[in-house]
Amino acid sequence: MRESVASTARFRGARIALLEARMSDEMEALIRRFGGIPYSVPAVREERLDNREQVAAFIDALDSARVDTVIFLTGAGVTALLLEAERLQRKQEMLEKLRRLWVVCRGPKPAAVLRSCAVPITLNASEPYTTQALLAALQELDLRGSGVAVVHYGERSEMLVKVLRANGARFVEELLLYAWRLPPDTTGLEKLVQEIIGGCVEAVVFTSQIQVRHLWQIAGELKLSDELSRALQARTIVASIGPTCTAVLESYGVRPRVVPAHPKMGHLVKTLVEYMDSLSHGT
Protein backbone atom coordinates (compact mmCIF):
# COMPACT_ATOMS: atom_id res chain seq x y z
CA MET A 1 0.00 0.00 0.00
CA ARG A 2 1.35 3.42 -1.00
CA GLU A 3 2.13 5.67 2.00
CA SER A 4 0.41 9.08 2.15
CA VAL A 5 2.46 12.24 1.73
CA ALA A 6 1.81 13.16 5.37
CA SER A 7 3.20 9.85 6.64
CA THR A 8 6.48 10.22 4.69
CA ALA A 9 6.99 14.00 4.98
CA ARG A 10 9.38 15.21 7.66
CA PHE A 11 10.20 18.44 9.49
CA ARG A 12 13.88 17.43 9.37
CA GLY A 13 14.79 18.93 12.73
CA ALA A 14 13.01 22.24 12.15
CA ARG A 15 12.12 24.26 15.24
CA ILE A 16 8.34 24.73 15.38
CA ALA A 17 6.89 27.28 17.81
CA LEU A 18 3.55 26.35 19.40
CA LEU A 19 1.34 28.82 21.29
CA GLU A 20 -1.33 26.28 22.29
CA ALA A 21 -1.95 25.73 26.01
CA ARG A 22 -4.76 23.21 26.51
CA MET A 23 -3.49 20.61 24.03
CA SER A 24 0.20 21.41 24.11
CA ASP A 25 1.27 17.82 24.88
CA GLU A 26 -0.63 16.47 21.88
CA MET A 27 0.78 19.16 19.61
CA GLU A 28 4.33 18.54 20.78
CA ALA A 29 3.93 14.80 20.21
CA LEU A 30 2.74 15.41 16.63
CA ILE A 31 5.69 17.69 15.89
CA ARG A 32 8.14 15.08 17.24
CA ARG A 33 6.41 12.31 15.32
CA PHE A 34 7.21 14.13 12.08
CA GLY A 35 10.80 14.86 13.06
CA GLY A 36 10.45 18.42 14.30
CA ILE A 37 11.60 20.15 17.48
CA PRO A 38 8.58 21.62 19.32
CA TYR A 39 9.14 24.99 20.95
CA SER A 40 6.11 25.39 23.20
CA VAL A 41 5.26 28.86 24.54
CA PRO A 42 1.62 28.96 25.72
CA ALA A 43 0.15 32.37 24.90
CA VAL A 44 -3.20 32.10 26.67
CA ARG A 45 -4.56 30.99 30.00
CA GLU A 46 -8.24 30.54 30.72
CA GLU A 47 -9.21 32.24 33.97
CA ARG A 48 -12.41 30.94 35.52
CA LEU A 49 -14.63 33.84 36.56
CA ASP A 50 -16.42 33.96 39.91
CA ASN A 51 -19.96 34.45 38.67
CA ARG A 52 -22.17 32.10 40.65
CA GLU A 53 -24.95 34.69 40.81
CA GLN A 54 -24.88 35.14 37.03
CA VAL A 55 -25.05 31.36 36.51
CA ALA A 56 -28.06 31.14 38.83
CA ALA A 57 -29.77 33.95 36.90
CA PHE A 58 -28.90 32.22 33.61
CA ILE A 59 -30.51 28.96 34.77
CA ASP A 60 -33.57 30.91 35.92
CA ALA A 61 -33.82 32.43 32.43
CA LEU A 62 -33.92 29.00 30.77
CA ASP A 63 -37.69 28.99 30.91
CA SER A 64 -39.62 28.43 27.69
CA ALA A 65 -41.68 31.53 28.46
CA ARG A 66 -38.52 33.68 28.41
CA VAL A 67 -35.88 31.79 26.38
CA ASP A 68 -36.45 29.36 23.52
CA THR A 69 -32.94 29.21 22.00
CA VAL A 70 -29.58 28.62 23.72
CA ILE A 71 -26.30 29.07 21.85
CA PHE A 72 -23.05 27.47 23.02
CA LEU A 73 -19.81 28.69 21.43
CA THR A 74 -17.23 26.33 22.96
CA GLY A 75 -16.90 22.99 24.70
CA ALA A 76 -14.98 24.70 27.50
CA GLY A 77 -17.97 26.99 28.06
CA VAL A 78 -20.37 24.04 28.32
CA THR A 79 -18.07 22.22 30.75
CA ALA A 80 -17.68 25.33 32.92
CA LEU A 81 -21.45 25.85 32.99
CA LEU A 82 -22.07 22.25 34.04
CA LEU A 83 -19.54 22.58 36.87
CA GLU A 84 -21.07 25.80 38.13
CA ALA A 85 -24.60 24.37 37.93
CA GLU A 86 -23.46 21.34 39.91
CA ARG A 87 -21.95 23.59 42.60
CA LEU A 88 -25.33 25.31 42.83
CA GLN A 89 -27.00 21.87 42.99
CA ARG A 90 -29.01 22.84 39.92
CA LYS A 91 -27.35 20.73 37.23
CA GLN A 92 -30.26 18.35 36.64
CA GLU A 93 -32.72 21.25 36.64
CA MET A 94 -30.64 23.03 34.02
CA LEU A 95 -30.31 19.93 31.83
CA GLU A 96 -34.06 19.30 31.95
CA LYS A 97 -34.66 22.89 30.84
CA LEU A 98 -32.13 22.62 28.00
CA ARG A 99 -33.85 19.47 26.70
CA ARG A 100 -37.02 21.51 26.12
CA LEU A 101 -35.29 24.33 24.22
CA TRP A 102 -33.61 24.83 20.86
CA VAL A 103 -29.89 24.21 21.41
CA VAL A 104 -27.42 25.57 18.87
CA CYS A 105 -23.66 24.86 18.88
CA ARG A 106 -20.74 26.44 17.08
CA GLY A 107 -19.10 23.16 16.16
CA PRO A 108 -18.58 19.61 17.45
CA LYS A 109 -16.91 20.31 20.81
CA PRO A 110 -19.84 21.92 22.66
CA ALA A 111 -22.20 19.47 20.94
CA ALA A 112 -20.21 16.47 22.20
CA VAL A 113 -20.33 17.66 25.83
CA LEU A 114 -24.07 18.34 25.64
CA ARG A 115 -24.86 15.02 23.97
CA SER A 116 -22.97 13.23 26.76
CA CYS A 117 -25.61 14.75 29.06
CA ALA A 118 -28.48 13.64 26.78
CA VAL A 119 -29.19 17.18 25.56
CA PRO A 120 -30.41 17.10 21.93
CA ILE A 121 -28.72 19.48 19.47
CA THR A 122 -31.12 21.43 17.25
CA LEU A 123 -28.49 23.02 15.00
CA ASN A 124 -24.73 22.79 14.67
CA ALA A 125 -22.51 25.12 12.66
CA SER A 126 -20.56 23.50 9.86
CA GLU A 127 -16.85 23.79 9.15
CA PRO A 128 -14.89 25.93 9.69
CA TYR A 129 -16.94 26.50 12.88
CA THR A 130 -16.67 30.28 12.77
CA THR A 131 -19.20 32.83 14.00
CA GLN A 132 -20.16 33.36 10.34
CA ALA A 133 -20.87 29.62 9.99
CA LEU A 134 -22.94 29.77 13.17
CA LEU A 135 -24.95 32.72 11.86
CA ALA A 136 -25.58 30.81 8.63
CA ALA A 137 -26.94 27.86 10.63
CA LEU A 138 -29.16 30.18 12.67
CA GLN A 139 -30.94 31.29 9.51
CA GLU A 140 -32.96 28.07 9.81
CA LEU A 141 -34.60 29.46 12.96
CA ASP A 142 -37.05 32.33 13.14
CA LEU A 143 -35.67 34.40 16.02
CA ARG A 144 -38.15 37.27 15.70
CA GLY A 145 -39.65 37.95 19.11
CA SER A 146 -37.68 35.12 20.72
CA GLY A 147 -35.46 35.07 23.77
CA VAL A 148 -31.92 33.85 23.14
CA ALA A 149 -29.31 32.78 25.70
CA VAL A 150 -25.63 32.78 24.72
CA VAL A 151 -22.75 31.06 26.53
CA HIS A 152 -19.68 32.92 25.26
CA TYR A 153 -16.05 31.85 24.94
CA GLY A 154 -13.25 33.78 26.66
CA GLU A 155 -14.71 37.14 25.64
CA ARG A 156 -18.06 38.44 24.43
CA SER A 157 -18.88 37.77 20.79
CA GLU A 158 -20.17 41.27 20.11
CA MET A 159 -20.89 40.54 16.46
CA LEU A 160 -23.10 37.54 17.33
CA VAL A 161 -25.13 39.50 19.88
CA LYS A 162 -25.52 42.42 17.47
CA VAL A 163 -26.80 40.16 14.68
CA LEU A 164 -29.21 38.33 17.02
CA ARG A 165 -30.76 41.64 18.05
CA ALA A 166 -30.85 42.88 14.46
CA ASN A 167 -32.69 39.69 13.47
CA GLY A 168 -35.45 40.44 15.95
CA ALA A 169 -34.51 38.59 19.14
CA ARG A 170 -36.67 39.98 21.94
CA PHE A 171 -33.74 39.89 24.34
CA VAL A 172 -30.34 38.19 24.64
CA GLU A 173 -29.23 36.65 27.94
CA GLU A 174 -25.42 36.43 28.01
CA LEU A 175 -23.07 34.40 30.17
CA LEU A 176 -19.27 34.62 30.29
CA LEU A 177 -17.74 31.86 32.42
CA TYR A 178 -14.03 32.30 31.77
CA ALA A 179 -11.73 34.97 30.36
CA TRP A 180 -8.71 34.75 28.11
CA ARG A 181 -5.65 36.19 29.83
CA LEU A 182 -1.94 36.39 29.17
CA PRO A 183 0.18 33.91 31.18
CA PRO A 184 1.29 35.41 34.52
CA ASP A 185 4.91 35.20 33.35
CA THR A 186 5.37 36.55 29.82
CA THR A 187 9.14 36.00 29.69
CA GLY A 188 8.69 33.07 27.31
CA LEU A 189 6.59 35.10 24.91
CA GLU A 190 9.07 37.98 25.00
CA LYS A 191 11.86 35.55 24.12
CA LEU A 192 9.77 34.02 21.33
CA VAL A 193 9.19 37.44 19.73
CA GLN A 194 12.93 38.12 19.78
CA GLU A 195 13.80 34.66 18.42
CA ILE A 196 11.30 34.95 15.56
CA ILE A 197 12.80 38.32 14.62
CA GLY A 198 16.29 36.83 14.95
CA GLY A 199 15.48 33.96 12.57
CA CYS A 200 15.77 31.22 15.20
CA VAL A 201 12.35 29.68 14.54
CA GLU A 202 11.42 27.98 11.26
CA ALA A 203 7.64 27.99 11.76
CA VAL A 204 4.95 29.27 14.13
CA VAL A 205 1.62 27.48 14.63
CA PHE A 206 -1.43 29.54 15.62
CA THR A 207 -4.52 27.62 16.80
CA SER A 208 -6.67 30.57 17.93
CA GLN A 209 -7.03 34.26 17.19
CA ILE A 210 -6.37 35.22 20.82
CA GLN A 211 -2.88 33.69 20.52
CA VAL A 212 -2.20 36.09 17.66
CA ARG A 213 -3.43 39.10 19.58
CA HIS A 214 -1.45 38.19 22.69
CA LEU A 215 1.79 37.68 20.74
CA TRP A 216 1.46 41.13 19.16
CA GLN A 217 0.53 42.63 22.50
CA ILE A 218 3.86 41.42 23.87
CA ALA A 219 5.66 42.60 20.74
CA GLY A 220 4.03 46.00 21.18
CA GLU A 221 5.25 46.25 24.74
CA LEU A 222 8.75 45.48 23.43
CA LYS A 223 8.25 48.03 20.62
CA LEU A 224 8.87 45.23 18.11
CA SER A 225 5.44 44.87 16.46
CA ASP A 226 6.57 45.90 12.98
CA GLU A 227 9.69 43.74 13.18
CA LEU A 228 7.59 40.74 14.21
CA SER A 229 5.18 41.27 11.32
CA ARG A 230 8.02 41.57 8.81
CA ALA A 231 9.76 38.42 10.09
CA LEU A 232 6.58 36.34 9.96
CA GLN A 233 5.68 37.61 6.50
CA ALA A 234 9.11 37.34 4.92
CA ARG A 235 10.97 34.50 6.61
CA THR A 236 9.24 32.39 9.27
CA ILE A 237 6.50 30.03 8.02
CA VAL A 238 3.14 30.79 9.60
CA ALA A 239 0.45 28.12 10.01
CA SER A 240 -3.10 29.15 10.91
CA ILE A 241 -5.91 26.85 12.10
CA GLY A 242 -8.67 28.57 10.11
CA PRO A 243 -10.31 31.72 8.74
CA THR A 244 -10.87 33.60 12.01
CA CYS A 245 -7.25 33.17 13.05
CA THR A 246 -6.12 33.99 9.52
CA ALA A 247 -8.13 37.23 9.44
CA VAL A 248 -6.46 38.46 12.64
CA LEU A 249 -3.00 37.55 11.31
CA GLU A 250 -3.72 39.46 8.12
CA SER A 251 -4.77 42.49 10.17
CA TYR A 252 -1.16 42.53 11.42
CA GLY A 253 0.21 42.28 7.88
CA VAL A 254 0.90 38.53 7.92
CA ARG A 255 -0.60 36.14 5.38
CA PRO A 256 -0.26 32.52 6.57
CA ARG A 257 1.39 30.16 4.15
CA VAL A 258 -0.32 27.12 5.71
CA VAL A 259 -4.06 26.80 6.39
CA PRO A 260 -5.54 23.26 6.58
CA ALA A 261 -8.65 22.19 4.69
CA HIS A 262 -10.21 21.19 8.03
CA PRO A 263 -9.80 23.41 11.12
CA LYS A 264 -8.33 20.72 13.38
CA MET A 265 -4.93 20.52 15.04
CA GLY A 266 -3.96 17.21 13.45
CA HIS A 267 -4.80 18.48 9.98
CA LEU A 268 -2.90 21.71 10.70
CA VAL A 269 0.32 19.91 11.66
CA LYS A 270 0.08 17.49 8.71
CA THR A 271 -0.50 20.34 6.27
CA LEU A 272 2.48 22.20 7.73
CA VAL A 273 4.81 19.20 7.49
CA GLU A 274 3.76 18.59 3.88
CA TYR A 275 4.43 22.23 3.01
CA MET A 276 7.83 22.34 4.70
CA ASP A 277 8.83 19.00 3.23
CA SER A 278 7.92 20.25 -0.25
CA LEU A 279 10.18 23.28 0.29
CA SER A 280 13.07 21.05 1.25
CA HIS A 281 12.58 19.10 -2.00
CA GLY A 282 12.19 22.27 -4.05
CA THR A 283 8.66 21.39 -5.18
Secondary structure, DSSP 4 states (H G I P E B T S, - for coil): -PPPHHHH---TT-EEEE--STTHHHHHHHHHHTT-EEEE----EEEE---HHHHHHHHHH--TTT--EEEE--HHHHHHHHHHHHHTT-HHHHHHHHTTSEEEESSHHHHHHHHTTTPPPSEEPPTT--HHHHHHHHTTS--TT-EEEEE-SSS--HHHHHHHHHTT-SEEEEE--EEEE--S--HHHHHHHHHHHTT--SEEEE-SHHHHHHHHHHHHHTT-HHHHHHHHHHTSEEEESSHHHHHHHHHTT---SB--SS-SHHHHHHHHHHHHHHHHTT-
